[in-house]
Amino acid sequence: MARLPFSVFKREGRRFYYVKFKKKSGQYTVAVSTKQTSESEAIETAFKWFREGKPAGNVKNDNVVNISLSLRETLRDIKTTTKVEFVCKELKRQGLLKSYVISESKQTMDFSEYLQNFWDYDTSPYVKEKLRKNHGIHRNYTVGQKLSVERYWVPFFRDRLLGDITQQDIENFMDNLETLANRKLSPGRKNKVLKAGTIPLRWAFAKEIIEKDVTTGITWFSGKAAGRQILSPEIAQEIFHVEWIDERARLANMLASVTGLRAGEIQGLRVQDLGRECLYVKHSWNVRDKLKTTKNNEPRTVEVPFPSLIQYL
């Protein structure tokens, strides 16, 4: 006959049978009354407790703790993060946990600190990965993203953990964006602010730092962008006929008006980029990155309709 995982016995002078459960270590738990007067009924009660849980102390009813002895013993043996994560994932799979953050894991990073470090051009692993794979990312861009983080994300998510952020938190942040901004932002500006936080979160999920992509299913802001005020040809012509304080500024604006070059591309022009009737646009320039590649990382040739402009340049 197979040995039972418990011991049922009756104490001298007592009416009810008691049960002790055998632990993984081989020792037995403290004896608990089954409230049964016959041995068979006591064994049946013990089996029920073994499957569903044992009584919580000296209770006077049939309430049981919903954690079995075997689970308690298993949890005592869990010493590594890998085992802890396995148990948490299983509990979540069964719907008993909505989310979890394992102590001393990467998920316990301060969320605000994580965002700020993510957009630090000199230390960010994201930036290093982009540069290593020859993807265009410039210091000026990361500085702007970090400013958005410090202005909008940090005040809202102060003292929150990276692994604790949920999709509902992102929705709440979007709802409160106007309040944080203290002024009305355009839909385009809101989306830029939103990306300052969602890009780091998606990257954290891709690198298995967090176990769920909380940015999935977000509905972005929409709306009509503010119309650009474009000068009429007559006004533009008059502007170029007046005396400018800086002749270089006048020439740069004139070049932009007839070629459509971006301001940074004009500032990035070098002598060797000047053709006879065209410009070889290979670089851009800003005060943080200095001379850098163009926005799409591709050089192009731009025809100049007025050859005299080349001479002025």
N, C-alpha and C positions, 0 to 999 in steps of 0.2 A: 504494500500500500504506500502510495506517495506521501511524503511528509507534508503536513500543512504549513503554510507560511505564517501561522500563528499558533498560539497555545491557549486552549479554553480550559478553565478549571473553576472549582468552587472553593471558596474559602470557608474555613470552619466557623460555624455559627452564623453564616451569611445566607440570605435567601436566593440571591441571583448569582449566575455564572459570570466570570470575568474573562477577559481576553487580553493577551499580549501579542503584538505583532513583531515578527522577526525582521530586523533591519538588515541592510546590506552588509554591515560590518559583522553580522552574526549575533549581535546583542539584541535584546528585546526592549520594546517600549514599556512605559509605565502601564500597569494594569488598569483597564477601564471596564466598568460594569456594563454588561449587555442588556440588563433589565429583563432577562429571560430566566425562567425557573427550570427549564429542561435543557439538557446538554445539546440535543439536536437543534432546538430553536436558537440556542446560543451560537452554535456553529454556523447556522444559516445567517444570523445577524453579522457574525464576524466576516463571512464571505462578502456580504453586501457592503460592509465598511471597507473591506480590502479593495473592492472594485470602485466604489464611489467616494470613499473618504471616511475618516474615523471621527468619532465625536470630539467636539471642541471642549476638552477639559471635563469637569464633572457637571455635565448638563443634565437637566431633568426631563428632556424630551428627545426626539429623534433627529434634531438638527445636526447636520454633518458639515465638516469643512470640505470645500470642493477641490481640495488638493490632496491627492492620494499619497500614501506613505512612500511608494516607489518614486513618485515625482520629487518629493522632498529629499529623498536620499540621492537622487540623480543630481539635483541642483547643488547639493553640498559638494559633489565631486567635480563640478564645473570650475575650472581654474583659468582657462584660456579665453581670450576674446573670440576666437573662432567658434568655440563651443557655445558661448553666450549668444553669439549672433545666430547660430543654428537654432537654438531654442526660441529666440525672439521671432525669427522668420516663420517658424512653425506655428507659434501662437498667433501671429498676424495672418497667416494663411487660413487658420481656422476661425478668423474673425474675432479673436479674443483681445487683440491689440490693434489699435489704429495706427500708431507710429511708435518709434522707440529711438532712444539715443544711448549708445553704449558708453559707459564711463571710460575716459582716457582714449577714446577713438577720435578720428579726425572730425567726426560730426559734432564734437563738443567745442569746436572752435567758436569764438565769439563771431557772430554773423557780421556785425559792422566792421570788425577788424579784418575778417576774411575779404570783404568787398574792397576795402581800402588797399589791402595788399595785392589783390587781384589786378588792380589798375595802376600799380606802381611799376612804371616802365622798366626800371633797373633791376627789380627783384621778382617780378611776376612770372611764375612758371607758364602761364598762358601766353604771355608776350614772348618768352623764350621759345616756346613751341612754335608760335607763328613765324618767328624769325628763322628758326631752324628749318622750317618747311618752305621758306621763301614766300610766305604770305605777307602782303603789305599791311603793316601796322606801325603807326608813327606816334612819337611822343606827344605831339599836340592833341591827338585823338584821346590817348589814355588820360592826359591831364583833364580834358573836358569831362570824361566819364567819371573820374575820381571826384571832381567838383560836384557832379550830380549826386554821387553817392553821399558825400558829406553834407550836402544841402537838403536832400530829400529822404534818402534811405536811412541814414544813421539816426536822425531824430525819431523816426517811426519805429525802428527795430532795435532800439537801444537795449542792451543786456539780454538779447535773444541769442540762442545757439543756432549754428548752421543746420544741424540735423533736426531742429525743432520747427523749422519753417514749413508751413503747409500752403496748399493752393489757396485756401481761404484767406490766409495772411496776405497773399499777393493781391487778391481781390479787394481786401480791406484797404490795402495801401493805395490801390487805384482810386477807390472811393474817396480817400482822404487827401489825394494829391493836391487838389485846389487849396485845401486848408493849409497844408504844409508850405505851398508856394506863396501863400498870402497875396496872390494875384492871379488873374486868369491866364492860363497857359494855352497855347494853340495845341490842337491835336497832335501835330508833328512834334512839338516840343515835349509833350507828355510821353509820347512813344520813345523819344530819345532818352528821357529820364528812366522810363521803364526798362529799357535795354541795359542800362547801367547796372541793374540788379539781376535781370533774367539771364543775361549771357553768362555771368559767373555761376549761377545756379545750374544752368544746363551743362556747363563744363564740369562742375562738381559731380553731377550725375554720370556723365560720360566717363569720368575717371574713377567711378565707384567710391567717391568720398561720401556721397549720400545715396540712399537706396531707392529714391523715387524722384522723378522729374516733376517738380511741383509747378513748372511753367506750362505744362501740356494743357491745351484747351483754353488758354487765355484769349479773350476777345480784345483786340487792340482798339485804341481810340480812333475814331474816324470823324471827318468833318471837312468842310471846305477850307483850304489854306488861304491865308490872307493874300490878296492880289498884289503883285509887284507893280510899283509905280515906275513906269518906263517913260523916259523923256521923249518928246516928239522930235523928229528930225530937225525941225527949225530951232528948237531950244538947244539941242545938242550942238548944232552948228555955231550958234552964238556963243556957247560956253567955250568952245575951242578957239574963238577969235579974241577973247579977252586975255589980259595979261595974267599969267599964273605966277605964283610966288616961286614954285619949283618947276622948272622946265621938264625935269624927268617925270614928274607926276602927270603933266599934261600929255607927254609922249606915251606914257604907259596907258592912260585912259583912252587915248586915241587908238592905240593898238588893240585894246580890248574891244572897242566899239566896232572895228572893222574885221576882227578875226574871231571874236568870242573866246579868246584865251582867258583862263582864270587868273586872278591876281597873283597867286603863288607861282603859276607857270611863267608869268611875265617877269616876276622877280628872280626866277631861277634861270633866265636866259644868260648864256655866255657868248663870248665872241665867236667861238667855233660852232655855235648853233645858228648863225646867220648865213642863209643862202643868198643867191642873187635875187630871187623873187619869192623866197619862201623862208620859213623858220622850221628848224628841227627841234621839236619840243620833247626833251628827254628828262627834264627835271622839274621840280617845284621847290618852293622855299618858304619857310616860316621861321619865326624867331626862336622856336624851341628845337626843331629838328635841323635847322639850317638847310643846306642843299640836300634834297632827297628825291626819290622817284616820284613820278606822276601819280595821281589819285588811283588810276587803274593799273599802274605798274607797266604801262605800255607806251613806248615812244611813238610819236606821229609827226607827219609833215603838214604844215599849215601854210596855205598860199596867202601872200600879202598882196592885196589889190593895188596898192600904191607903192611903187619901188622907192620913192623918196623916203618912206618910213624906214626902210632898211638902212639907208644912208644916215638918217637921224640916229638910229639905234647904234 
